[in-house]
């Protein structure tokens, strides 16, 4: 057995609390402005209440943001980059993008930055920001996105002259820990142009403002301080964090200001002191020496004015640590590069144990950067709903009725944690079902963090007393697909061997999930007939109507996806209960409950006529519009809504059942006394002779219906794209579907790219693009079907091709197609870059991969949030399938 790598040893020391290697990490948001937390308006207009223009001058209440920065896990002390190319009218200290009202497809970051590497303990991290040498085109980006309509592409940074003639800087930042609280920072700036160009680099250290709000939670925060000790050293002192020393290798003028709102600039009210948050901006760009001081403050920066030759580079070194080396700056930086390179090599060693060596070099690069993005996307998330609604003692009271705008009935909610974010610019807040998917790849590299995240959302300060899991910041009451149980079950299995799995973790999650499951049954089963109406279920504009709001004319909806998700939930809970029952027989009874509930949902979904959701004519599952006192209407939109029933499948092994006499007796009784329902339980024998084992199949579709569904799913003229499964069938590009209700016509057609609908702000599209979460769940489902059916079930892949194959081969082919989004093709191109990307073949761009929110159904081009390395990090799971096939 090989010895654990140094990074694995750090993980183990962190888990045992011997050494706190996770105390510092990339927990600084990429965007705090425009969030619900900072919105104190009467209307809930977060984007306009705290716009980007205010961000440099206005102190945040609930967090901080910065450029490729780090902080401690409570975001008390932060570090990040500030840059100025001598042309811009503001310092580049945070990422810019258009807001939801400004973008023709909703909010969108208009920057180029990349997460290139990170270990789970953040002992080594590497990021890249591409900074134009021309004036950053803020106004051009705003103007073009404002005038473009929903049918036009977004206007991006590479559509401007920002990077013309390679006149830009590559700004790399590396973090390497010499110890848990000794952080080496190396900034490397490379001039990609041919001419020398000036660049001002201001690494900055600052305290989050926790002292301006008055007495909070019964105590008043003491104001921390940053003080110059000498020309190269700053002492940071905080009452709970303690003391740190920040040192620079080369002398550069140290500037200080206060992390306080500039009330004069924003509101015409004189500042309490002469210094404010935007002091560096005013000093460097406007030449206002009175905006900073040289000795102390709550924000500090080292002012490096560089002239970098064409094709040349400059390297800056800094160190943040608990102890000061009294031998001086030279001693503090002795062996600096050696330590950084050592941590980088240790990262290589760690990932060599996590990424299959059978993959190509390029495939391993993609997996490595996907893990990097996942790990960089951790963020400190602070939000206390009662304080947010009532306001802060030392600040003006917020307007009346704020609790009516959003989240007013979540007064128990109290977050002060590091959370895995979908995207730290576009979605700098947790989303429950996103986080569940994040934790599968996370479990491969940091199982303890994965388990803690899943448990956190089930804790009493997150989960509502009713049992609802909060959906996401903009509306905790929205309803995400119930995938949390599946994630807990999968992380349990991924994070240990059969003899070393964390049964206590599984039990803790299961107990809370029972409460959540009860909430679903009580709130979303409209008529008590096991047919569910879950709401929008994360699929945004996939339907004819906005499913998060009351339907037109007071009608209701029986949802194929909502009902299938509940069968999926039952199946996950059943698997968990059976596992727990192996050690604790009391769980046999509740396993029986989930078994029977699953069968009842399957029966309800598969009933023919108006009571069921299966359409015999089309061989597909559809939503049904329930019209009072009239027959229900099938909504014949061929979308993922009707594919999700495929996901609800579990295989029971008789060898397991035989060890559970209580469950076995109830199972046999049920199958004997309810033949009308027993027909939904398949059985087969795995192996042969005396070694054969009886397997039982629980699934929504029967074998015949599974085959009919897969004809649609694997048809390249419908769902099957070169890059995965589309969210809407191509058939609707040829035959749009519509319905008239009370004089209003509702329609849907195939949209493979950005959304042409304004539903949900129009910033995501489920009417044709490829989305990783459902694709990955389908891959797993096909593996389970194959476990039961084996070689006895073959399907055409693609449909009508004459090529028949088993379902495990289908799952592998889907994994290959998804992987091909990122991997270099025969022409040296990555499809996720899109066909029009001007830098797709440039070696300084080509190998820096972005993991988008979703992908064009025809070209594979990345769309939506550009750093959705949360659920798109599932690419690591797909590559893992290729690595073992």
N, C-alpha and C positions, 0 to 999 in steps of 0.2 A: 504493500500500500504506500503510495507516494505521500511525502510530508506536505502539510498544508502550506499554501503560499503565504508570503508576508501579509497580503491583503486579507486572506482568510483568517489569519491569526488576529488581525485587527478587528475583524467582525466578531470573532469569538470573545475577545477582550471587551468589546463594547457590549455584547449580549450579557456577559457576566458582571458588567459594571465595574470591571477592573480598571479600564481606561475609557474615557468618553471621546472616542474618535469621531462621533457624529455631531459633536457640539457645534462645530462650524461647518457650513456648507453653502450651497447656492440658494439660500432661503430668501434672498432678496427678489421681490417681484420685478418683472420687466415693465409693469404698468400698474400704478395705484390710482392715477387720475381716472375719472369716468366710471368708477365702480360704485356699486350700491352702498358699500360701507362709507364712502366719503360723500354720499348724497344726502344733504340736509334740506332738500327742497320740499315744497308742498305737493308737487305733482309727481315726484319720482323720476324726474328728467335728469338722470345721473350724468349723461354725456355733457349736457350744457351747464349743469350746476358746477362741475369741476372739470373744465376743459384742459387740454394740453397747454394752452397759453398761460394758464394759472400755475401749472405744475412747478415751474422753476421758482415761483415767488410765494407759494402758499404751503404752509406746514400741513402735513397729513395727520389725520387723527388715528387711523387704525393700522397703518403699515408704512412701508417705504418702497421706493423703486430706484433702479439704477441701471447702469450699462454693464452687463457681464460681471455682476457683483456677487459678494458673499455677505453673510452676517452670522451671528450666533443664532441658535435655534429660537430665541425669543425676539430676534431682530432689534436688539438694544443697540449694538454697535455694528455699523455697516461699512463696507468698502466697495467702491466702484470706480469706473473710469469717467473722466470728462475729457473731451477733445475739442479743439478748435483749429480749423484749417485756414484761418485768417480771412475767410470769405463770408461765413455764415453770420447771421445777425443774432444767433443765440448759441450758447455752448451746447455741444452734443453730450448730454449727460443722461438721457433716457431715450427710449425708442419712440419714433413718431409713427402715427398712422391716422387714417380717416376714421371718424366715429360712425356709428350706425346710421345716423341721419345723413352724413356726408358721403358715404360710399354708395355706389350704385348697386352693390350687393352686400350692404351692411358694413360693419366695422372691418378694418383690414390693416395690418401693419405694413408700412411702406419702407422697410429697411431690409438690409441683407446681413444677417448674423447667423452663426452656426455653433452648435454644441458638438465639439469634436471628440471629447474623451472625458470620462469620469469613472472613478472607482466607487463602490457603494459607500465607503466611509469618507469619500472626497479627499482621500490622502493624495490624490492627483486629479487635477481637472484642467481641461484646455478648451478655450473658446475663441471665436474669431468674429470680429466686426469689420465690415468693409465700409470705409469712410471716404466719400468723394473729396477730391481736392478742389473742385468747383463748389460754388455756393449750393448748399443742399436745396433741392427744388420743392420747398414746402408749398408755395403758392401754386406752382404748376400742378402738383399732385392733387391739391384741393380743387382747383378749377376743373381739371379734366374729369375727375370722378364725379363732380357735381353735375356736369352737363351730359354725362353718359346715362343711358337708360338701362332698364333691366335686361334688354336683349343684347346689350353690348358687353364686351369683356371689360374687366377692371383695368384701369390705367395704373401700371406698376412703375417702380423705380427704374427698371431697366428699359422702359419706354422713353425715358428722358435721356439727356446727354450726361447724366451723372458719372457714368463710367467710361465715357468716350475716350478713345486713345489710351486706355488703361491708366488714366490719371486719377488714381485712388490709392489709398493706403490699406494694406491688410494689417489690422491691429490684433495680434494674438495676445491673450492673457493666459498664463499658467499659474495654478496654485498647487503647491506641494507642501505637505505637512512633515516637518521634522519631528513633530510630536503632536499630541492631540490639540495643544493650544500654542503651537509654534508654526506659523504659516508663512512660507516663502512665496513671494509674488514676483513673477517675471513677465514683463510686458515687452513684446517684440513688435516693432513697427517696420513694415517693409513697404517701400515705395515701388509700386508696380509701373509707374510712369518712367519715361526716359529722361525727364528733366528733374533737377533738384527741386524740392518743394518744402515749404515750412509747415510745421505742425506743433501746436502747443498741446502737451499732454499733462493733464492735471489728475493724477491719482488722488482720490479723496477718501477721507475717513470721517464718519459723522455718527452722531447719536440720533436715534429716532426720538422725535419729540413726544415725551410722555409726561411732561411737567406743566404744560400750558393749559390743561383742561380742568384744573381744580381738583378737589378731593374726589377720587374715584375708588369705589369699592372700599370706602372707609379709611383711605390713607391718601396722602399727598406724595407724589414722586419728587425726590430731591433732584435738582438739576445737575447732571453730570458735567464733566469738563474735559477739554483737550488743551494741553499746555505744552508749549515748546520747551524742551529741556536743553537743547543746543541746536545748532544749524541743521542737524540731520535726525533729530529725535523728537517725537511727540509722546507725551504721557497721557493715556486715556484713563479716566477714573469714573467708576459707576458704582452706586451703592449696592447693587445686587450682583453685577457682573464682575466686579473687582477691577484691578488695574492691568493695563496692557501697555506695551511700548511699541510704537510704530516708527520704523527706521528706514531711511533712504540710503542707498549705497553712495550716490553722488549728491553733492550739495545742490539744492535748488531752493529758491525762495519759498518759505513756508507762509501760507496765507490762512487766516482764520476768519470765520464769521459765525453767525448764530442760526440755528435751524428754527427760525421763527418766521411767521407770515409777514410779508411786506405790506402792511395795511395801507401805507401811503400810496404805493403803486396801484393796489387793487381797489381800494375803497375811498381814497382821499383822506384817510384818518392817520394822523402822525404816528410813527412807530414808537413803541415803548423805549427802544434803544435805537442807535443809529445803524445797527447791523441787522440783516435779515437773510433769509434763505438764499436769495438770489445775489448775494454779495460777490461771489466769484464771477458771475456773469457780468455784473456792472464793472468790476475792477478790470477784468481781462479784455472785454470787448468795448466797453464804454470809457475805459481809462479813469474810472472813479476810484481813486486811492482811499477815499473815506468810507468805501463800502466794505473794507476789510481791516483787520488789525493783524499784527505780526506776532502776537504772543499767546493768545488763548481764545477759546470759543467752544461751540458745540459742533462745528464743521471745520475740517482742516483739509488743505490741499498742498501738494508740492508742485510748484509751477516750473515745468520743463519746457523751454523753448528750443525746439529742434529744427535743424535744416538737414533733411535727409536726401542724399544724392539719388539721382535716377537709378533705379535698380538696386539701391542700397538699403541698409537697415540700421536701426538703433535699438538698443536693448536697455531697459531700465529694471533695476532690482530693488525690491522693498521687502521688509519683514515685519510681521505682526506677531508679537509673542508676549508671554506673561512675565518673562524675566529680562532684565537689561544686562548686556555684556559690558562690564565696566572697562574693558580693554579698548573700547572705541568702535567706530563704524567698520573699520577694516576687518577687525576680528569677527564682527557680527556677520560679515559676508564671506568669510573664509569657507571654502568648500560648498558654497551656495549652489553652483551649477551641478556639482557632483550629487548633491542630495536630490535636486530636481530630476536629474536623469535617472537616478536610482528609483525614484517613485514611478517614473514613466515605465521603466523596465518591469517593475513589480506589477503595474497595471497590465502589461503584456502577459506576464506569467499568469495572472488571475484569469484573464479572458481566454487564455489557452485552455483552461479547464472548464470554461462555460460555453465556448463556441466550437462546434464540431470541426476537427481538423480536416475532415473530408470535404469541406466546402472549399470553393475556389478562393483565391486571395481577395478578389473583389467582393464576393459574398460575405467574407469575414469582415471586410471594411464596412459594409452596409450594416451588419449586425452590431459591430462595435459602436458605430455612430448612433444607431437606434437606442442602444443601452445608454449611451452618453446623454442623448436627449431626454430619455426617461428619468435619469438621475438628476440632470440639471433642472428638471421641471418640478422639483420639490420647492415648496414656498411656505414661508411663515404666513399663517392665516389667522387674523385676529378679528373677531366680530362678536360683540355682546349685545344682543338685540334690545334688552330693556334700556341699557345706557344709550344706545343709538336712537331709540325712539324718544326718550325723555330729554336727551341732550346732556351737556356737560356743565357743571356748576359755574365755571369761570368763562363760559361762552354764552352768546345770545341763545335764548331758547328756540328750538326748532318750531316750525309752524304747527298749528293744530292739525290733528287728523292724520299724522304721518303713518300711524299703524294701519290705516285703511288703504294705503297705497300698496304696500306689500309686506309680508312676513309679520303682520301685527299679532297673529295668534301663535307665534313661536317665542314667547317671552322666556322660555327656559333655555334658549339657545345661547351657548357660551363657548366660543371657539378661541383657543389660544395655542395653536398647534402648528407643526409642520405637516403639510398635506401635499399629496401628489396632484398637480394641476394638469388639466387638459392641454393648456397652452398659456404660458405666463404673460403673454401680451394680450391675446384675443380673449382668453378665458382665464383671467387671473383669480379664479375662485373654483372651489371644488364642484364637480358634478358627479352625482352618486353613481350613475351607471358607467360613466367614463372611468372613474376610479376603480371600479370592480375589474374592468378589462386591464387597466394598468398593472394590476397586481399579479397577473400571470407571468409576464416577463420579469417583473420585479422579484418574484419568488425564486427565479433561477439565480439571481445575483445577490439578493438580500432578503432571505426568507423572513427574518425577524421583522424587518420594516414592513414587508407585505402583510404579514399577519396583524401587526399593530394597526395598520391603516384600515383594514377591513373591520376590525373590532371597534375602532374609533367611531365610525359612522353609526354603530349600534349602541354606543354609550348613551347614558341618560341626558347628557348635555347636548347631544346631537339629535337622537331619535325623539320624535314627538311623543308625549304621553299616550296618545292614541295608538301608537305603533308605526306611524308613517316615518319613513326615512326622508330627510330633507333632500329635495331634488337638486337645486343649485341656487346661487345667491339671488338671482333676479326674481325667483319665485320658489320658495321652499315648498309650496303646496303643489307645484306641478308634479306630474307622475312620470317617473322614468321606468323603463322595463325592469321587472324584478329579477335581476341577475346576481344579486348579492349572495344568495345562497350557493349558486353555482360557483361563484368566485371563491367563496370560503372553502367549498369542497375541493376545487381544483388546486388551490394554494396548499391546502392540507396535504394533498397527494404529491404535489411537485416538490414541496419543501422537506420531504423526508422519505426514507425507505420504509418498506412495510413493517420493519421492526423498530423504527425510530420516529414514527410520526407523532405529532403533537395532539394527542386526543383531548387534552384539556382545552386547547384553542378551539377545536371543533365543537366541543360541548358548550363553551361559553357563547360562541356564535349561534349555535342551534337554538339555545334557549331564547335569545333575543329575536331570532328570526321567526320563531313561532308567534311572537307578538305581532311582528310585521305581517306575517301571512294572514293572521286573523283580521288585521286592518283591511287587507285587500279583499278578503271574502265578504266582510261586513259592508264595505264601502263601494265595491265595484261590480258585484254580482247583482244586476239590476232587479231581476225577478226571482232570484233564488233557484235558477235552473242551470247553474254551472256555465252560463254564458256571460262573459265579462265585457265591461266597457271601461277601459283603463284610461281614456283620455288620449293625449297626443303621443305618449309613450316614446318620446325621444326622436320620433321619425318626422318631426316638423311638418313639412308640406306634402307628405306622401299621399294624402287623401284629397277628396274633393272639397272638404270643409276643414276649417280650423278645429281640430279635435280637442283642443284645450278649452274651448268655449262652448256654450250651449248651441246646439245645432239649429239650423233654420226651422222655423215654424214649430218649435217645441218638440221636434222628433228626437228619438234617441237612437243609439247605434249599438248593435251587437258586433263586437270586434273579433275578427279572426285572429289578429295578432295578440290582442289583450287576453283572449281565452287561451290561446296557445302558450303565451308567457306563463299563465297560471298552471298549465299542465307541466311546463318546464320547471317551474318553481316546485311543484309537488314532487317531480322526479328527483330534483336535487335534494330536497328535504328527506325523501325516502332513502336515498343512498346514504345520507348523513346519519339518519336514525338507525339503519341497519349496521353501519360501522360502529356506532356508539353501543348498540345492543350486544355486540360481541363481548364487550367488557361489562356492560351494565344492562342487565335484562329488562329493567324498567322501561327502556326505550323501545321494546318490542311492540307495546300497545300503540304508541304514537306512529311507529312505522306502518302498522296496519291502517291507521287513519289516513296517512298520506297515500298509501297504495290504493285504497278504495276511492279516495277523492280524485286521484289521477284517472281512474277508470271511468268515473262518472263524468268528468270533463270530456274525456275522449268520446264517450257515448253521445254527449250533448253536441259536440262539434260535428260528429259524423252522421247525425240524423238527417234523413232526406226531407226535402220540402222546406217549409217555412221555419221549422224549429231548429234546423241545423245550419252549418256554415259551409258544408261541402256542396259544390255544384257539379252534378253528375254530367251535365252537358259539356262543360269545359274541362273537367278534371282538375279543379282548382278550388282553393278555399277563398271565400269572399266575405267581407263585411256585409251586414244586412242592415238597412235603414228600417227602423221600427216605426211605422206610421200608425198612430192611434186609430183604432176601430177600422183599420184597413190591413190588407196583407202586407207583409214585410217585403222590402225591395232589395235584391242583391245588387251590390255596387261592384260592377264587373271591371274593376281596375286590377290588372294583372301586375302586382307589385310584391315587394318583400312581405307585405301584410299576409299574403297567402302562402309564402314560402316558410315563414316562421313556424307554422305547425310541424314542419320537418324536424325542428330542433328538439322537440319534446320526445326523447327516446332514452330509455334505460334498459339495461340487460341485467336480469337477476340470475345469479349462479346458485343452482340447487345445493351445492356443497356449503354455501354460506347459509342458506335457508335452513338446512338440516341442523345447524348449530343453534337455531333459534326456535325452540319448540312452540312457544306462544305465538310467534308470528306465523309459523308454518301451519299450525292448527287453524288460525283465522283465515289464512290464505286458502287452504283446502276447503274450509266451510263456505267461503265466499264463492269460489269457483263452482262448488256443487249446488248451492242454493240460488245463485243468480246467473243462470246460463245466458240470460239476455245480455249481461255485462261481461261474462267470462269469455265471450267471443272476441273481445278486444285484447286478450292476453295470448300471445303466440308462444309456442314451445318448440324446441328442437334439441338434439343431442350433439354435444361437442365431443369429438373423439370417437372411438369405436370400442366395441366389446365391453368388458368389465370396467375399463378405464373411462368410458364415456360419461359425460356429465350433462344433466338436464339444464338447459338455459331457457329462461322465460323472457319474452320481449314485451315491454310496455312502450307503446308509441301511439301518436295520434293517427297517422295514416296506416291503413292496412298495407300488406305487401302490394296489392294491385293498385291502391291509390298512391303509394310511394312511387311506383313505376310511372304512373301517369303524371305525377307532379314533376318528377325528374326529367321527363320529356320536355317540359317547359323550361326548367332550370338549366338544362344542359344544351339548349337550342341556341345556336349562335345568332339566330334571327330574333331571339327573345332576350333571355337573361345572360347567357354566357358571352362575356367579352374576352378579348385576348388577355385581359389583365384581371379577371375575376368575375364575380356575379354582380350584374347591374341591380340597382334598386328598383327599377321599373322596366317592364318588358319593352323591347323595341316595337312590339306590335302597336303600341299607342302612338308611335311616330307615324305609322301608316294609317291607323284608325283611332284617333283621339276619342276618349270616352267622355260623355256628357250626360247631364240629368237636369231636367227643369222642375223646380219646386216653387209653386205659388208665383209664377211669372218670372223667376230668376233662374238663369241657366248657369250651371256649375260644370266645369270641364277640366280635364287633365290630359296632357300629352307628354310624350317622351322628351326630356330635357337632359342630355348627357353631361352638360357642363354646369355653369353657374345657374342659380335659380332665376327664373323669369317671373316668379311669384313673390309678392310682398309678405306672404305669411311668415310669422316669426322674424320679421325684419329682413327676410330675404337673404340672410347670411349663411344659409346652408341649403342643400338641395337633395331631396330623396326621390327625385323623379327621373332617375337615370344613372347618376354616377355610381361609382364603386366605393363601398364603405367597408373598412376592415372588420368591425365588430361582428356583423352578421355573417360575413364571409368566413371568419374564423369559427364561429359557432357551427356553421354548416359543415366545415371540415371535421370538427370533432364529432358531430352527429353521424356523418357518413362512416366514420371509423367505428362507431358503436353499432350501426346497422350491419356493417361488415362482420363485426364480431359475432353477431347472431346468424346472419344469412350465409356468411362465407362465400364460397365460389358458386353457391346455388343461385345467387342473384347477380345477374349482369345487366348492364344498361349500355345504350349507345352513347359514346362520347367522341365527338359531339352528336347530338340527335340527328338522325338521318344520314350519318356518315358511313354506316355499315360496320363501324369499329365497336365491338362489344367488350366491355371490361368490368371488373369487379369494383365494388364501392370503395375499397381501400385505394385502388388506383385512381379513382375519381378524386378522392380527397387529396392525394399527392399531386394530381394535375392542377387542382385549384391552388394548392400551396405554391406550385411552380409558377402559375400565372400571376399570382399576387407578388411573388418575389421578383418577377421580371419587370415590375414597375420601377425598381431601383437599380437593378443590376445592369451593367454595361451590355448593350446588345452587340451584334456583329459589326455595327458601324461605329462602335465606341460611344454610343449615346445612351443616356438614361431616360426612359420614357416619362418619368415623373417630372423632368425639366420642361416638358412640352416642346412642340416642334418649332416654336418661334423664339426660344430663349437664345439671346445673342451670344451668351458665353458658354453654351453647353459643351463645346469642345476645348475650351480654355483649360489648361492644366491647373490654373489657380482657382477654378470654379468646379470643374467636373467631378472631383472626388470629395467635394463637400456636399453632403446629401441633406435635403430637407424632407421631413416626414409630414405630409399635409393631412388635413382633416378628412378629405375624400378625394376621388380621382375621376377624371373625365372617362365616361363610359366607352369612348371610342379611341381616344389618343393616349389615355393613361396619365395625362398631365395633372400635376398636383393642384388642388383647389381648396378654397376655404382657408382656415387657419394654417399658417405655414409651418408651425412647430407643434403640431398635434402628436408629439411623440409619446403621448399617453397610450391611446388604444392603437395607434399605428405602429407602436413598438411591438405589436403582435407579429410584425414581420420576423422578429427573432424566432418566434414559434414556428412560423412557416419555413424559415431556413433550417430550423432544427429538424423538421420533417424531411426536407430534402437531404439533410446530412445523414440521416439514418436509412433512407430508402435506397 
